[in-house]
């Protein structure tokens, strides 16, 4: 029999922990709202809901750690809930949006959409999707960001299909990408630049349906930073592992 001297969680602790799980679950409601707006042809509103989903996802982890949800409610798998919501808001809804608004069309668009949905589904379920030292393995399925840039830049369907297929391939490639809020290396810089980027994206969304390619180009500084830092840290990690063998 397992013996523990840890005191049972109080009602206040359990209430706080359940409140955090409920907060995470509201991301599913933003996905539903984005789907509804997409089917009604209100793409700017759909992107607004997806932006809110990102805000929830960016903040619920810190709240979960503060509330010690794993200790207080060990019978509930918050990580599984988070993955389900993330698949909806980062993958399924954005891919559907790209199909619905004409970014992905025809057989090539359908193939690209299927590749994105399938590759991300398999990666979400892989044991190494998130590493112990807080990296993502493979492109982290930021299809909401991809969809926004393709939409603002009015990318032709052929270009959208190529970009989507290429990133879908990167989803299953074992490269490590930083987890901006948790990867120790350059964490303050990643968070600070991420907040600036979030502000620029908010400005882009506020101006829709008028598209702002100038602002979008300026905001690319963060995806470029994110990609370069991820590749450099992945290369350094591989180099270190090769040396210690």
C-alpha positions as CSV (number, residue, x, y, z in Angstrom):
1,X,0.0,0.0,0.0
2,X,1.3,3.5,-0.9
3,X,2.0,5.6,2.2
4,X,2.2,9.3,2.0
5,X,2.4,12.0,4.6
6,X,1.1,14.7,2.3
7,X,-2.0,16.4,3.6
8,X,-5.1,16.2,1.4
9,X,-5.7,19.2,-0.7
10,X,-8.1,21.7,0.8
11,X,-11.3,22.8,-0.8
12,X,-9.8,26.1,-1.8
13,X,-6.8,24.4,-3.5
14,X,-9.1,22.0,-5.4
15,X,-11.3,24.8,-6.4
16,X,-8.4,26.8,-7.7
17,X,-7.0,23.8,-9.6
18,X,-10.4,23.0,-11.2
19,X,-10.7,26.7,-12.2
20,X,-7.4,26.5,-14.0
21,X,-8.6,23.3,-15.9
22,X,-11.8,25.1,-16.8
23,X,-9.8,28.1,-18.1
24,X,-7.8,25.7,-20.3
25,X,-11.0,24.1,-21.5
26,X,-12.4,27.5,-22.7
27,X,-9.9,27.2,-25.5
28,X,-12.2,24.6,-27.0
29,X,-15.0,27.3,-27.0
30,X,-12.7,29.7,-28.9
31,X,-12.2,26.9,-31.5
32,X,-15.9,26.5,-31.8
33,X,-16.5,30.2,-32.2
34,X,-13.7,30.4,-34.8
35,X,-15.3,27.5,-36.7
36,X,-18.7,29.3,-36.7
37,X,-17.2,32.6,-37.9
38,X,-15.2,30.8,-40.6
39,X,-18.3,29.0,-42.0
40,X,-20.1,32.4,-42.0
41,X,-17.3,34.0,-44.0
42,X,-16.2,36.2,-41.2
43,X,-12.5,35.4,-41.4
44,X,-11.3,38.5,-39.3
45,X,-13.5,37.4,-36.4
46,X,-12.3,33.8,-36.8
47,X,-8.7,35.0,-36.5
48,X,-9.7,37.1,-33.4
49,X,-11.0,34.0,-31.7
50,X,-7.8,32.1,-32.6
51,X,-5.7,34.9,-31.1
52,X,-7.7,34.6,-27.9
53,X,-6.9,30.9,-27.9
54,X,-3.2,31.6,-28.1
55,X,-3.5,34.0,-25.2
56,X,-5.2,31.3,-23.1
57,X,-2.6,28.7,-24.1
58,X,0.2,31.1,-23.3
59,X,-1.0,31.7,-19.8
60,X,-2.7,28.5,-18.5
61,X,0.6,26.7,-18.0
62,X,1.9,29.3,-15.5
63,X,-1.5,29.2,-13.7
64,X,-1.4,25.4,-13.6
65,X,2.0,25.3,-12.0
66,X,1.0,28.0,-9.5
67,X,-2.1,26.0,-8.5
68,X,-0.1,22.7,-8.5
69,X,-2.8,21.0,-10.4
70,X,-1.0,17.7,-10.8
71,X,-0.6,17.4,-7.0
72,X,-4.0,18.8,-6.1
73,X,-6.1,16.8,-8.7
74,X,-3.9,13.9,-9.6
75,X,-6.9,12.0,-11.1
76,X,-7.3,14.6,-13.9
77,X,-5.0,14.7,-16.8
78,X,-4.5,18.4,-17.6
79,X,-1.8,17.7,-20.2
80,X,-4.3,15.7,-22.2
81,X,-6.9,18.4,-22.0
82,X,-4.3,20.9,-23.1
83,X,-3.3,18.7,-26.1
84,X,-6.9,18.3,-27.2
85,X,-7.5,22.1,-27.1
86,X,-4.2,22.8,-28.8
87,X,-5.0,20.4,-31.7
88,X,-8.3,22.2,-32.2
89,X,-7.0,25.7,-32.0
90,X,-3.6,25.3,-33.5
91,X,-4.3,22.7,-36.2
92,X,-7.9,21.7,-37.1
93,X,-9.5,25.1,-37.1
94,X,-6.7,27.0,-38.9
95,X,-6.4,24.2,-41.6
96,X,-10.2,24.4,-42.1
97,X,-10.0,28.2,-42.3
98,X,-7.3,27.9,-45.0
99,X,-9.6,25.6,-47.0
100,X,-12.7,27.7,-46.5
101,X,-11.2,31.0,-47.4
102,X,-9.5,29.8,-50.6
103,X,-5.8,29.6,-49.5
104,X,-5.8,25.9,-50.1
105,X,-7.8,24.8,-53.1
106,X,-8.1,21.8,-55.4
107,X,-6.4,18.5,-55.0
108,X,-3.0,20.1,-54.0
109,X,-4.7,22.2,-51.3
110,X,-6.6,19.2,-50.0
111,X,-3.5,17.1,-49.9
112,X,-1.6,19.9,-48.1
113,X,-4.5,20.2,-45.6
114,X,-4.5,16.4,-45.0
115,X,-0.7,16.4,-44.5
116,X,-0.9,19.1,-41.9
117,X,-3.7,17.5,-40.0
118,X,-2.2,14.0,-40.0
119,X,1.4,15.0,-39.3
120,X,0.3,17.1,-36.4
121,X,-2.0,14.4,-35.0
122,X,0.8,11.9,-35.0
123,X,3.3,14.4,-33.5
124,X,0.9,15.4,-30.7
125,X,0.7,11.8,-29.6
126,X,4.5,11.1,-29.8
127,X,6.2,10.6,-26.4
128,X,8.9,13.1,-27.4
129,X,6.6,15.8,-28.7
130,X,7.7,17.9,-25.7
131,X,11.2,17.1,-24.3
132,X,12.1,17.0,-20.6
133,X,14.3,20.1,-21.2
134,X,11.3,22.0,-22.6
135,X,11.7,21.9,-26.4
136,X,9.2,20.9,-29.0
137,X,10.2,18.1,-31.4
138,X,9.4,19.0,-35.0
139,X,7.6,22.1,-36.2
140,X,5.2,22.9,-33.3
141,X,2.1,23.0,-35.6
142,X,1.6,26.7,-35.4
143,X,-0.9,26.5,-38.3
144,X,-2.9,29.5,-36.9
145,X,0.2,31.7,-37.4
146,X,0.8,30.1,-40.9
147,X,-2.8,30.8,-41.9
148,X,-2.7,34.4,-40.7
149,X,0.5,35.2,-42.7
150,X,-0.8,33.4,-45.8
151,X,-4.1,35.3,-45.5
152,X,-2.5,38.8,-44.9
153,X,0.0,38.4,-47.7
154,X,-2.7,37.0,-50.0
155,X,-0.6,34.0,-51.0
156,X,-1.7,32.2,-54.2
157,X,-3.1,28.7,-53.5
158,X,0.0,27.1,-55.1
159,X,2.3,29.0,-52.7
160,X,0.0,28.2,-49.7
161,X,0.1,24.5,-50.7
162,X,3.9,24.4,-50.9
163,X,4.3,26.2,-47.6
164,X,1.8,24.0,-45.9
165,X,3.3,20.7,-47.3
166,X,6.9,21.9,-46.4
167,X,5.9,22.7,-42.8
168,X,3.9,19.5,-42.5
169,X,7.1,17.6,-43.3
170,X,9.0,19.6,-40.7
171,X,6.4,18.5,-38.1
172,X,7.7,14.9,-38.2
173,X,11.4,15.8,-38.6
174,X,13.2,15.3,-35.3
175,X,14.5,18.9,-35.0
176,X,14.1,20.7,-31.7
177,X,12.2,24.0,-31.6
178,X,12.2,26.2,-28.5
179,X,9.2,26.5,-26.2
180,X,9.4,30.3,-25.7
181,X,8.0,30.4,-22.2
182,X,9.9,27.5,-20.9
183,X,13.1,26.7,-22.8
184,X,15.8,28.0,-20.4
185,X,18.2,29.3,-23.1
186,X,17.4,33.0,-24.0
187,X,14.0,32.6,-22.2
188,X,13.7,36.3,-21.1
189,X,14.6,37.5,-24.7
190,X,12.2,35.0,-26.3
191,X,9.3,36.1,-24.0
192,X,10.1,39.8,-24.5
193,X,10.2,39.6,-28.2
194,X,7.2,37.3,-28.2
195,X,5.2,40.0,-26.4
196,X,6.3,42.6,-29.0
197,X,5.2,40.2,-31.8
198,X,1.9,39.6,-30.1
199,X,1.3,43.4,-30.1
200,X,2.0,43.6,-33.8
201,X,-0.3,40.7,-34.5
202,X,-3.0,42.4,-32.5
203,X,-2.6,45.5,-34.7
204,X,-2.8,43.4,-37.8
205,X,-6.0,41.8,-36.6
206,X,-7.5,45.1,-35.5
207,X,-7.1,46.4,-39.1
208,X,-8.8,43.5,-40.8
209,X,-10.6,43.1,-43.2
210,X,-8.0,45.6,-44.5
211,X,-4.8,43.6,-44.9
212,X,-1.6,45.0,-43.6
213,X,1.4,43.4,-45.4
214,X,3.7,46.1,-44.1
215,X,2.9,45.3,-40.5
216,X,3.0,41.6,-41.3
217,X,6.5,41.9,-42.8
218,X,7.7,43.8,-39.7
219,X,6.3,41.1,-37.5
220,X,8.2,38.4,-39.3
221,X,11.2,39.3,-37.1
222,X,9.9,36.9,-34.4
223,X,9.3,33.8,-36.6
224,X,12.8,34.4,-38.1
225,X,14.3,34.8,-34.6
226,X,12.4,31.7,-33.4
227,X,13.6,29.6,-36.3
228,X,17.3,30.7,-36.1
229,X,17.5,30.2,-32.4
230,X,15.8,26.8,-32.6
231,X,18.1,25.5,-35.3
232,X,21.2,26.8,-33.5
233,X,20.3,25.3,-30.2
234,X,19.4,22.0,-31.9
235,X,22.7,22.0,-33.6
236,X,24.6,22.7,-30.4
237,X,22.6,20.0,-28.6
238,X,23.5,17.4,-31.3
239,X,27.1,18.5,-31.2
240,X,27.3,18.1,-27.5
241,X,25.7,14.6,-27.6
242,X,28.2,13.5,-30.2
243,X,31.1,14.7,-28.1
244,X,30.0,12.8,-24.9
245,X,29.5,9.5,-26.7
